[in-house]
């Protein structure tokens, strides 16, 4: 049955759940938001876009549509981590973009392959919420690698292999779930009664606090996150969030 043959309420309901809002953060960074709270990002390079994260399942069509409207192809896809709201459309995009490079952090790649074993010295809550990925044509990236203009930064804590990306041209930091801004800026693992999700969905809050501090040391000009709006000149807010994260871990900032 074609769209024209569907009842109006049916195709509207289908389209509204895949609809994404586009926000231009600066000359090179675009935020794509689904359901008002799940973000992925397009980073403009000389040869096209790098897509950071892929959102939930059924996000691929809108991501491709927006990239086309912005006039650039998607050349690369990178993931901050493997949770279902960040890697949900990786298989569909992999099929649609056969020539695009795909990169995943080397530690997180094991989890995407279904291996939830921990390294010696690792500990945390039970790992859950990960998408089953079928595509295996991804490269593994490590701390310090460059993907176009993006520097890869290890930020474990929310998940064992979580990574963030710093755009070295303008200092924009795309931090995945290392921070959230939905109810004020908080680091992964922090518990607040009115917004418990950063604590519920994070694996090791002590490592998350340390990763948040490492990101702050980069002095980003803009902080873009997986959930919530981006922050300009975020360092003072990051300081407060990190102080709270360390306090909840029973650790002292040095």
Phi, psi and omega per residue, in radians:
X1 nan 2.301 3.135
X2 -1.406 2.932 3.095
X3 -1.020 -0.671 -3.114
X4 -1.142 -0.441 -3.123
X5 -1.512 -0.272 -3.140
X6 -1.284 2.544 2.973
X7 -0.989 2.534 -3.089
X8 -0.952 -0.747 -3.099
X9 -1.121 -0.540 -3.095
X10 -1.245 -0.868 -3.111
X11 -1.259 -0.515 3.085
X12 -1.143 -0.780 3.128
X13 -1.094 -0.697 3.133
X14 -1.124 -0.769 -3.083
X15 -1.281 -0.619 -3.044
X16 -1.178 -0.529 -3.125
X17 -1.359 -0.248 3.093
X18 -1.807 -0.090 -3.056
X19 -1.120 2.421 3.125
X20 -2.166 2.451 3.081
X21 -1.646 2.407 -3.130
X22 -1.835 2.272 3.057
X23 -2.258 2.179 3.063
X24 -1.542 2.079 -3.100
X25 -1.484 -0.701 3.063
X26 -2.786 -2.852 -3.052
X27 -1.096 -0.457 -3.007
X28 -2.109 -0.091 -3.036
X29 -2.135 2.257 3.132
X30 -2.211 2.304 3.135
X31 -1.807 2.260 3.115
X32 -1.962 2.124 -2.992
X33 -2.124 2.218 3.095
X34 -1.974 2.451 -3.095
X35 1.022 0.335 3.110
X36 1.277 0.105 -3.031
X37 -2.642 -0.092 -3.111
X38 -2.028 2.004 -3.017
X39 -1.878 2.516 2.789
X40 -2.306 3.003 -2.947
X41 -2.424 2.495 2.970
X42 -1.888 2.218 3.117
X43 -1.943 2.092 -3.087
X44 -1.363 2.213 3.033
X45 -2.070 3.054 -3.110
X46 -1.100 -0.507 -3.064
X47 -1.810 0.042 -3.104
X48 2.500 -2.670 -3.081
X49 -1.862 2.571 2.791
X50 -1.788 2.203 3.091
X51 -1.645 2.164 3.062
X52 -1.798 1.966 -3.092
X53 1.253 2.793 -3.004
X54 -2.214 0.064 3.098
X55 1.245 -2.967 3.083
X56 -1.221 2.971 2.999
X57 -0.978 2.646 3.138
X58 1.215 0.422 3.037
X59 -1.707 -0.256 -2.983
X60 -1.048 -0.756 -3.073
X61 -1.035 -0.796 -3.128
X62 -1.211 -0.672 3.106
X63 -1.055 -0.811 3.139
X64 -1.140 -0.673 3.131
X65 -1.108 -0.791 -3.114
X66 -1.168 -0.730 3.090
X67 -1.030 -0.716 3.103
X68 -1.133 -0.704 3.108
X69 -1.127 -0.548 3.110
X70 -1.421 -0.125 2.974
X71 1.489 0.372 3.139
X72 -2.422 2.512 3.050
X73 -1.377 2.757 3.025
X74 -1.529 2.016 -3.093
X75 -1.675 -0.496 -3.059
X76 -2.451 2.570 3.039
X77 -2.235 2.237 3.088
X78 -2.265 2.647 -3.131
X79 -2.043 2.422 2.981
X80 -1.324 -0.652 3.100
X81 -2.930 3.109 -2.937
X82 -1.764 0.230 3.104
X83 -1.098 2.733 -2.986
X84 -1.086 -0.450 -3.127
X85 -1.542 0.034 3.103
X86 -2.099 -0.487 -3.114
X87 -2.067 0.208 -3.002
X88 -1.096 -0.516 -3.084
X89 -1.901 0.277 -3.076
X90 -1.120 -0.682 -3.130
X91 -1.150 -0.789 -3.137
X92 -1.104 -0.733 3.120
X93 -1.204 -0.613 3.098
X94 -1.060 -0.682 3.114
X95 -1.267 -0.651 -3.099
X96 -1.316 -0.485 -3.075
X97 -2.087 1.246 -3.001
X98 -1.094 -0.446 -3.096
X99 -1.706 -0.021 -3.125
X100 -1.340 2.449 3.015
X101 -1.323 2.492 3.105
X102 -2.198 2.314 -3.117
X103 -2.356 2.438 -3.126
X104 -2.339 2.504 3.077
X105 -0.988 2.468 -3.019
X106 -1.089 -0.601 3.116
X107 -1.285 -0.697 -3.121
X108 -1.248 -0.427 -3.117
X109 -1.044 -0.628 3.110
X110 -1.065 -0.720 -3.134
X111 -1.160 -0.702 3.113
X112 -1.102 -0.461 3.075
X113 -1.470 0.011 3.105
X114 1.608 0.175 3.125
X115 -1.712 1.831 -3.091
X116 -1.733 0.240 3.116
X117 -1.194 2.632 -3.115
X118 -1.777 2.603 3.038
X119 -1.269 2.815 3.059
X120 -1.042 2.266 -3.134
X121 1.619 -0.223 3.096
X122 -1.488 2.514 3.042
X123 -2.708 2.726 3.137
X124 2.960 -3.026 3.129
X125 -1.231 2.927 3.084
X126 -1.006 2.355 3.139
X127 -1.405 2.229 3.137
X128 -2.717 2.944 3.106
X129 1.499 0.274 -3.105
X130 -1.671 2.556 3.134
X131 -1.474 2.559 3.004
X132 -1.450 2.020 -3.068
X133 -1.763 2.261 3.135
X134 -1.616 -0.615 -3.103
X135 -1.171 2.357 3.116
X136 -2.085 0.232 -3.073
X137 -1.617 0.636 3.136
X138 -1.798 2.640 2.992
X139 -1.547 2.758 3.071
X140 -1.799 2.290 -3.128
X141 -1.958 2.707 -3.123
X142 -2.302 2.938 -3.116
X143 -0.930 2.286 3.110
X144 1.622 -0.199 3.078
X145 -1.150 2.742 3.053
X146 -2.012 2.252 3.030
X147 -2.029 1.715 -2.993
X148 1.072 -2.156 3.123
X149 -1.596 0.091 -3.057
X150 -1.734 2.255 3.021
X151 -1.662 2.294 -3.089
X152 -1.483 2.298 -3.095
X153 -2.212 2.126 3.053
X154 -1.170 2.205 3.123
X155 -2.408 1.074 -3.115
X156 -1.170 2.730 3.114
X157 2.476 -1.073 3.037
X158 -1.039 -0.798 2.914
X159 -2.346 2.899 -3.127
X160 -1.062 -0.576 -3.056
X161 -2.010 0.392 -3.140
X162 -1.022 2.396 3.054
X163 -2.246 2.751 3.053
X164 -2.158 3.005 -3.075
X165 -2.374 2.290 3.058
X166 -1.908 2.115 3.029
X167 -1.372 1.939 -3.007
X168 -1.269 -0.181 -3.124
X169 -1.340 -0.746 -3.031
X170 -2.188 -0.036 3.131
X171 1.383 0.322 3.076
X172 -1.317 2.305 -3.132
X173 -1.938 2.088 3.079
X174 -1.812 1.855 -2.858
X175 -1.828 0.151 3.133
X176 0.965 -2.213 3.126
X177 -1.835 0.320 3.030
X178 -1.135 -0.481 2.989
X179 -2.375 2.765 2.907
X180 -2.311 2.742 -3.141
X181 -2.202 0.214 -3.046
X182 -1.106 -0.614 3.116
X183 -2.282 0.921 -3.007
X184 1.522 2.761 -3.057
X185 -1.301 2.146 3.035
X186 -2.367 2.650 3.060
X187 -1.466 2.759 3.067
X188 -0.981 2.481 3.106
X189 1.591 -0.228 -3.097
X190 -1.383 2.350 3.140
X191 -1.802 2.237 2.951
X192 -2.290 2.401 -3.067
X193 -1.010 -0.685 -3.087
X194 -1.440 -0.141 3.141
X195 -2.712 1.382 -3.023
X196 -1.464 -0.085 -2.961
X197 -1.088 -0.678 3.098
X198 -1.031 -0.499 3.082
X199 -1.427 -0.746 -3.057
X200 -1.092 -0.728 -3.000
X201 -1.661 0.061 -3.119
X202 -1.747 2.526 -2.983
X203 -1.467 -0.805 -3.074
X204 -2.484 1.810 -3.003
X205 -1.267 -0.467 3.097
X206 -1.185 -0.793 3.073
X207 -1.128 -0.633 3.129
X208 -1.112 -0.691 3.118
X209 -1.116 -0.730 3.123
X210 -1.151 -0.707 3.101
X211 -1.119 -0.695 3.101
X212 -1.057 -0.723 3.115
X213 -1.123 -0.710 3.118
X214 -1.091 -0.645 3.103
X215 -1.179 -0.690 3.117
X216 -1.043 -0.610 -3.115
X217 -1.145 -0.229 3.090
X218 -1.403 -0.174 -3.136
X219 0.914 0.982 -3.099
X220 -1.149 2.621 3.064
X221 -1.510 -0.405 3.132
X222 -2.570 2.404 3.099
X223 -1.991 2.043 3.103
X224 -1.960 2.349 -2.995
X225 -2.263 2.934 -3.104
X226 -1.273 -0.386 -3.090
X227 -2.468 1.931 -3.133
X228 2.016 3.030 -3.121
X229 -1.362 2.780 3.123
X230 -1.392 2.691 3.140
X231 -2.024 2.277 3.009
X232 -1.608 2.574 -3.083
X233 0.815 1.077 -2.924
X234 -1.535 -0.020 -2.898
X235 -1.090 -0.718 -3.142
X236 -1.113 -0.738 3.108
X237 -1.163 -0.634 3.091
X238 -1.127 -0.689 3.108
X239 -1.010 -0.805 -3.136
X240 -1.133 -0.714 3.138
X241 -1.137 -0.694 -3.130
X242 -1.202 -0.696 3.098
X243 -1.027 -0.768 3.110
X244 -1.131 -0.732 -3.134
X245 -1.061 -0.764 3.129
X246 -1.181 -0.671 -3.137
X247 -1.113 -0.716 3.129
X248 -1.207 -0.407 3.081
X249 -1.480 -0.105 -3.076
X250 1.276 0.475 -3.128
X251 -2.013 2.743 3.121
X252 -1.874 2.380 3.020
X253 -1.267 2.401 3.131
X254 -1.980 nan nan
